[in-house]
Amino acid sequence: MTKLLKTVAIFTLIGTSVLFAKPNIIILATGGTIAGSGTSSTKSAYSAGAVTVDKLLAAVPSINDMANIKGEQISNIGSQEMNNEVWLKLAKRANELLKRDDVDGVVITHGTDTMESTAYFLDLTVKSKKPIVFVGAMRSGSSMSADGPMNIYNAVSVAINKESYEKGVVVVMNDEIHSAREVTKVNTSSVNAFASPNTGKIGTVYYGDVHYYMSSVKKHTYQSEFDIEKINFLPRVEIIYGHANGNDIFVKAAVAADAKGIIYAGMGNGNPYPTTQDALAQAVREGVVVARTSRVGSGRTNLHGEVDDEKLGFIVTDDLNAQKARILLMLGLTRINSKQQLQEMFFNY
């Protein structure tokens, strides 16, 4: 009887320890303002990517109370320096980590200038149902009221929350949770710098208390046809910004540079100046995929408004902004040649 009681006690202890085991979260650091440092707490000047991931996490010791935390340095750059090579490296590493049974989620610290782009790239290429959370800061760690530490705390809180599963990649900033597809930077300096103009935030996180209100119905992560394990190169796709009294200069330059695609951010419903439209139509005849979006901050770009897309050979980007549309078209061109299929892709992702 004594031996039986000891055995039961041992299994009870094991079961309890498993039940209350802390989740394992990997922090992948890429640099940015969140890893920035300046010489004055009341001046805006600072150097991005000056702080290593270990020092960054040491500033938020309370995250160790809710998860087993490990950090890795992927890069340490200002996010205006972000490029295809870092995207591929980051996505492949996140995908590799999330396949492991001993990893419950990934948090990625990133500069805010291009965070929405990197987040959307991973949203399309990483094959996992586990939480993938991007986080940044608008003030460097040396600022008097740095927002980075609380943002990191909230990001880890989102990453360990079971409701974050199957949500795709999310961005956590200023107590808000946004879908990677929908979010964009809307202010150059305010801590309330991110919004999702077409749909709104999908949730909130207040001092670690996570609440979700909606989910994206667009394809992402584990539903995506794009697999980062099979992608080692991204074709050239350029963005051209429309304006009054336009011209054909940048379209011709993109074609001459062997661009495989052009995202045209046009006026209103993605409308081009006549000279620009003629140049875009010529680019299509030369084999370049032209996708129309709008320079307006929200709303869909619709087929067959003032532009005869069928006649000119253009496609539209639904409600994706130019920087997101560029990423989706780059990925689409790695596996799709049909213009009709590319159009369907923009409606599905």
C-alpha positions as a printed NumPy array, in Angstrom:
array([[  0.   ,   0.   ,   0.   ],
       [  2.843,   2.392,   0.898],
       [  4.572,   1.707,  -2.437],
       [  1.276,   2.301,  -4.278],
       [  0.751,   5.628,  -2.505],
       [  4.293,   6.721,  -3.373],
       [  3.722,   5.802,  -7.024],
       [  0.456,   7.759,  -7.125],
       [  2.169,  10.737,  -5.493],
       [  4.987,  10.69 ,  -8.048],
       [  2.592,  10.579, -10.998],
       [  0.504,  13.332,  -9.404],
       [  3.585,  15.538,  -9.101],
       [  4.586,  14.822, -12.708],
       [  1.083,  15.554, -13.95 ],
       [  0.893,  18.766, -11.949],
       [  4.268,  19.959, -13.234],
       [  3.194,  19.293, -16.831],
       [ -0.152,  20.986, -16.258],
       [  1.476,  24.124, -14.891],
       [  4.615,  24.091, -17.047],
       [  5.46 ,  27.461, -18.523],
       [  5.253,  27.78 , -22.311],
       [  8.444,  28.13 , -24.327],
       [  8.735,  31.33 , -26.348],
       [ 11.584,  32.259, -28.682],
       [ 12.337,  35.95 , -29.224],
       [ 13.852,  36.664, -32.64 ],
       [ 15.426,  40.123, -32.703],
       [ 15.993,  42.102, -35.894],
       [ 16.873,  45.567, -34.565],
       [ 14.888,  48.783, -34.89 ],
       [ 13.935,  51.541, -32.472],
       [ 12.951,  48.957, -29.879],
       [ 16.661,  48.024, -29.815],
       [ 17.756,  51.649, -30.141],
       [ 19.768,  53.838, -27.809],
       [ 20.478,  57.55 , -27.588],
       [ 22.6  ,  59.883, -25.488],
       [ 19.691,  61.809, -23.952],
       [ 16.399,  60.702, -22.44 ],
       [ 14.664,  63.871, -23.664],
       [ 16.049,  64.089, -27.213],
       [ 14.672,  62.226, -30.214],
       [ 18.066,  61.369, -31.736],
       [ 19.122,  57.741, -31.343],
       [ 20.812,  54.842, -33.122],
       [ 18.554,  51.947, -34.128],
       [ 19.753,  48.398, -33.543],
       [ 22.275,  49.395, -30.885],
       [ 21.079,  46.967, -28.207],
       [ 21.451,  43.174, -28.391],
       [ 18.571,  40.797, -27.791],
       [ 19.965,  39.762, -24.389],
       [ 20.044,  43.36 , -23.149],
       [ 16.644,  44.004, -24.669],
       [ 15.078,  41.118, -22.765],
       [ 16.925,  41.983, -19.561],
       [ 14.908,  45.21 , -19.493],
       [ 11.693,  43.164, -19.144],
       [ 12.508,  40.528, -16.474],
       [  8.818,  39.905, -15.714],
       [  8.358,  37.997, -18.983],
       [ 10.356,  35.164, -17.411],
       [  7.579,  34.693, -14.857],
       [  5.081,  33.668, -17.529],
       [  7.253,  31.825, -20.069],
       [ 10.597,  30.182, -20.649],
       [ 12.281,  32.787, -22.821],
       [ 15.173,  32.353, -25.232],
       [ 16.486,  35.047, -27.544],
       [ 18.192,  34.904, -30.941],
       [ 19.718,  37.742, -32.932],
       [ 18.652,  37.491, -36.59 ],
       [ 19.909,  40.97 , -37.488],
       [ 20.406,  44.319, -35.744],
       [ 19.443,  46.992, -38.237],
       [ 17.097,  49.908, -38.625],
       [ 14.053,  48.512, -40.389],
       [ 14.504,  50.949, -43.27 ],
       [ 17.439,  48.644, -44.106],
       [ 15.239,  45.533, -44.244],
       [ 15.78 ,  43.429, -47.375],
       [ 14.881,  40.137, -49.038],
       [ 17.851,  38.311, -47.512],
       [ 16.788,  39.108, -43.95 ],
       [ 13.158,  38.286, -44.763],
       [ 14.134,  34.856, -46.045],
       [ 16.467,  34.185, -43.117],
       [ 13.876,  35.274, -40.556],
       [ 10.983,  33.366, -42.115],
       [ 13.008,  30.175, -42.496],
       [ 14.193,  30.357, -38.885],
       [ 10.702,  31.034, -37.533],
       [  9.309,  28.164, -39.592],
       [ 12.039,  25.832, -38.328],
       [ 11.469,  26.77 , -34.687],
       [  7.693,  26.488, -34.827],
       [  7.908,  22.907, -36.097],
       [  9.469,  21.904, -32.779],
       [  7.278,  20.439, -30.054],
       [  9.236,  22.367, -27.425],
       [  8.447,  25.78 , -28.961],
       [  5.012,  27.258, -28.262],
       [  5.335,  30.55 , -30.086],
       [  7.651,  33.149, -31.567],
       [  7.914,  36.862, -30.833],
       [  9.814,  39.02 , -33.322],
       [ 11.176,  42.423, -32.311],
       [ 11.355,  44.73 , -35.309],
       [ 11.689,  48.35 , -36.35 ],
       [  8.384,  50.034, -37.08 ],
       [  9.256,  51.472, -40.514],
       [  8.803,  48.153, -42.314],
       [  7.3  ,  45.969, -39.598],
       [  3.986,  45.645, -41.461],
       [  5.827,  44.344, -44.537],
       [  7.931,  41.766, -42.71 ],
       [  4.918,  40.626, -40.706],
       [  2.894,  40.105, -43.883],
       [  5.77 ,  38.238, -45.539],
       [  5.815,  35.746, -42.654],
       [  2.015,  35.641, -42.64 ],
       [  2.193,  34.305, -46.191],
       [  5.154,  31.934, -45.87 ],
       [  5.469,  30.39 , -42.389],
       [  3.489,  27.145, -42.061],
       [  2.312,  27.046, -38.467],
       [ -0.828,  27.439, -36.378],
       [  1.244,  28.625, -33.423],
       [  1.379,  32.309, -32.425],
       [  3.761,  34.563, -34.362],
       [  3.84 ,  38.028, -32.811],
       [  5.637,  41.114, -34.096],
       [  6.436,  43.952, -31.734],
       [  8.276,  47.257, -31.966],
       [  8.589,  50.614, -30.28 ],
       [  8.244,  54.253, -31.223],
       [ 10.693,  55.428, -28.569],
       [ 14.152,  54.03 , -27.965],
       [ 15.054,  52.339, -24.712],
       [ 16.952,  55.436, -23.573],
       [ 13.868,  57.679, -23.858],
       [ 12.225,  59.014, -20.72 ],
       [  9.01 ,  57.057, -21.34 ],
       [ 10.105,  54.203, -23.587],
       [  7.217,  52.108, -24.888],
       [  9.323,  49.075, -25.803],
       [  9.314,  47.179, -22.47 ],
       [  5.518,  47.192, -22.098],
       [  5.088,  46.311, -25.764],
       [  7.407,  43.31 , -25.308],
       [  5.554,  42.236, -22.163],
       [  2.255,  42.421, -24.006],
       [  3.661,  40.622, -27.056],
       [  4.791,  37.673, -24.929],
       [  1.379,  37.681, -23.238],
       [ -0.255,  37.378, -26.661],
       [  2.187,  34.642, -27.724],
       [  1.332,  32.416, -24.743],
       [ -2.42 ,  32.934, -25.04 ],
       [ -4.228,  29.902, -26.485],
       [ -6.636,  32.147, -28.392],
       [ -3.685,  33.369, -30.458],
       [ -3.464,  30.001, -32.218],
       [ -4.564,  29.944, -35.875],
       [ -4.785,  33.751, -35.967],
       [ -1.905,  34.104, -38.414],
       [  0.848,  36.63 , -37.788],
       [ -0.162,  39.517, -35.532],
       [  1.379,  42.854, -34.604],
       [  1.216,  44.076, -30.998],
       [  1.692,  47.793, -30.415],
       [  0.319,  50.245, -27.863],
       [ -2.074,  47.748, -26.199],
       [ -3.589,  46.699, -29.543],
       [ -3.45 ,  43.468, -31.568],
       [ -3.584,  43.783, -35.349],
       [ -3.638,  41.272, -38.189],
       [ -0.436,  41.372, -40.245],
       [ -2.474,  41.671, -43.437],
       [ -4.466,  44.678, -42.279],
       [ -2.079,  46.725, -40.174],
       [ -0.116,  49.733, -41.378],
       [  1.918,  52.515, -39.828],
       [ -0.182,  55.687, -39.787],
       [  1.929,  58.115, -37.77 ],
       [  5.624,  58.936, -37.952],
       [  6.211,  59.608, -34.252],
       [  3.2  ,  58.924, -32.009],
       [  3.205,  55.797, -29.837],
       [ -0.263,  55.19 , -31.29 ],
       [  1.38 ,  54.705, -34.68 ],
       [ -0.378,  51.617, -36.04 ],
       [ -3.905,  51.026, -37.276],
       [ -5.887,  48.708, -39.535],
       [ -7.881,  51.222, -41.61 ],
       [-10.124,  48.751, -43.435],
       [-11.032,  46.414, -40.592],
       [ -9.818,  47.745, -37.25 ],
       [ -7.79 ,  45.908, -34.637],
       [ -8.561,  42.26 , -33.93 ],
       [ -7.943,  42.48 , -30.197],
       [ -6.458,  44.268, -27.221],
       [ -3.844,  43.466, -24.614],
       [ -3.761,  45.544, -21.447],
       [ -0.965,  44.801, -18.972],
       [ -0.889,  41.26 , -20.332],
       [ -4.674,  40.746, -20.325],
       [ -5.52 ,  39.507, -23.848],
       [ -8.918,  39.835, -25.536],
       [ -9.772,  38.988, -29.156],
       [-12.804,  40.296, -31.018],
       [-12.353,  39.005, -34.568],
       [-10.096,  37.02 , -36.911],
       [ -9.031,  37.478, -40.52 ],
       [-10.864,  35.315, -43.062],
       [ -8.094,  35.713, -45.641],
       [ -5.642,  32.856, -46.197],
       [ -2.516,  32.94 , -44.042],
       [  0.273,  30.829, -42.508],
       [ -0.846,  27.172, -42.394],
       [ -3.492,  27.829, -45.107],
       [ -1.069,  29.506, -47.515],
       [  0.149,  27.945, -50.76 ],
       [  3.532,  29.622, -50.29 ],
       [  6.134,  27.591, -48.41 ],
       [  9.271,  29.327, -47.149],
       [ 11.196,  26.042, -47.34 ],
       [ 10.839,  26.181, -51.13 ],
       [ 11.611,  29.893, -51.6  ],
       [ 15.19 ,  31.114, -51.909],
       [ 14.746,  34.01 , -54.325],
       [ 12.159,  36.744, -54.796],
       [ 11.544,  38.309, -58.218],
       [ 11.847,  42.067, -58.656],
       [  8.597,  43.964, -58.17 ],
       [  8.608,  47.762, -58.07 ],
       [  6.122,  50.281, -56.661],
       [  5.294,  53.359, -58.732],
       [  3.383,  56.196, -57.086],
       [  0.748,  57.996, -59.148],
       [  0.345,  61.768, -59.213],
       [ -1.123,  64.618, -61.242],
       [  0.76 ,  65.508, -64.429],
       [  2.273,  62.031, -64.447],
       [  4.751,  60.566, -66.906],
       [  6.224,  57.301, -68.149],
       [  9.72 ,  57.706, -66.69 ],
       [  9.472,  55.317, -63.745],
       [  7.507,  52.678, -65.636],
       [ 10.152,  52.567, -68.351],
       [ 12.896,  52.457, -65.715],
       [ 11.248,  49.495, -63.971],
       [ 10.929,  47.588, -67.239],
       [ 14.558,  48.381, -68.121],
       [ 15.62 ,  47.058, -64.694],
       [ 13.961,  43.717, -65.553],
       [ 11.105,  44.095, -63.081],
       [  8.739,  41.143, -63.291],
       [  5.918,  43.109, -61.715],
       [  4.802,  46.682, -61.071],
       [  2.495,  47.78 , -58.286],
       [  0.928,  51.034, -59.407],
       [ -0.366,  53.101, -56.465],
       [ -2.772,  55.269, -58.374],
       [ -5.053,  58.159, -57.567],
       [ -8.503,  57.406, -56.159],
       [ -9.486,  53.904, -57.259],
       [ -5.949,  53.244, -58.486],
       [ -6.388,  55.505, -61.503],
       [ -3.315,  56.379, -63.61 ],
       [ -2.461,  59.554, -65.496],
       [ -3.009,  58.879, -69.258],
       [  0.695,  58.921, -70.15 ],
       [  1.435,  56.598, -67.249],
       [ -1.419,  54.291, -68.23 ],
       [ -0.047,  53.967, -71.757],
       [  3.376,  53.068, -70.344],
       [  1.854,  50.5  , -67.98 ],
       [ -0.064,  48.912, -70.856],
       [  3.164,  48.706, -72.848],
       [  4.861,  47.064, -69.85 ],
       [  2.137,  44.406, -69.872],
       [  2.766,  43.753, -73.556],
       [  6.438,  43.223, -72.671],
       [  5.543,  40.568, -70.106],
       [  5.43 ,  42.602, -66.885],
       [  2.537,  41.994, -64.475],
       [  0.864,  45.297, -63.577],
       [ -1.328,  45.411, -60.468],
       [ -3.284,  48.517, -59.571],
       [ -3.727,  49.685, -55.992],
       [ -4.546,  53.066, -54.492],
       [ -2.436,  55.691, -52.807],
       [ -5.503,  56.428, -50.633],
       [ -5.166,  55.127, -47.078],
       [ -8.143,  52.772, -47.129],
       [-10.699,  51.096, -49.363],
       [-10.673,  48.521, -52.167],
       [ -9.256,  48.996, -55.63 ],
       [-12.03 ,  47.724, -57.875],
       [-11.942,  46.164, -61.308],
       [-13.52 ,  47.954, -64.262],
       [-14.099,  51.424, -62.911],
       [-12.552,  54.181, -64.995],
       [ -9.819,  51.782, -66.102],
       [-10.563,  48.983, -68.572],
       [ -8.433,  46.372, -66.825],
       [ -9.421,  43.544, -69.138],
       [ -8.42 ,  45.49 , -72.241],
       [ -5.177,  46.812, -70.751],
       [ -4.18 ,  43.56 , -69.036],
       [ -4.056,  44.936, -65.486],
       [ -5.065,  43.223, -62.255],
       [ -6.111,  44.831, -58.957],
       [ -4.949,  44.264, -55.393],
       [ -8.296,  44.237, -53.539],
       [ -7.705,  46.365, -50.405],
       [ -3.981,  45.693, -49.937],
       [ -1.789,  48.775, -49.782],
       [  1.148,  49.073, -52.159],
       [  3.809,  47.658, -49.835],
       [  1.71 ,  44.591, -48.97 ],
       [  0.637,  44.091, -52.605],
       [  4.297,  44.092, -53.637],
       [  5.066,  41.239, -51.245],
       [  2.123,  39.137, -52.38 ],
       [  2.955,  39.664, -56.051],
       [  6.61 ,  38.732, -55.482],
       [  5.529,  35.49 , -53.873],
       [  2.861,  34.865, -56.481],
       [  5.379,  35.191, -59.284],
       [  7.481,  32.401, -57.746],
       [  4.781,  29.87 , -58.65 ],
       [  2.032,  31.446, -60.8  ],
       [  2.199,  32.582, -64.435],
       [ -1.496,  33.015, -65.19 ],
       [ -2.849,  36.555, -64.844],
       [ -6.247,  35.145, -63.909],
       [ -4.708,  33.058, -61.126],
       [ -2.745,  36.06 , -59.874],
       [ -5.984,  38.041, -59.711],
       [ -7.653,  35.255, -57.726],
       [ -4.638,  35.228, -55.424],
       [ -5.194,  38.896, -54.56 ],
       [ -8.827,  38.174, -53.733],
       [ -7.939,  35.201, -51.503],
       [ -4.987,  36.537, -49.466]])
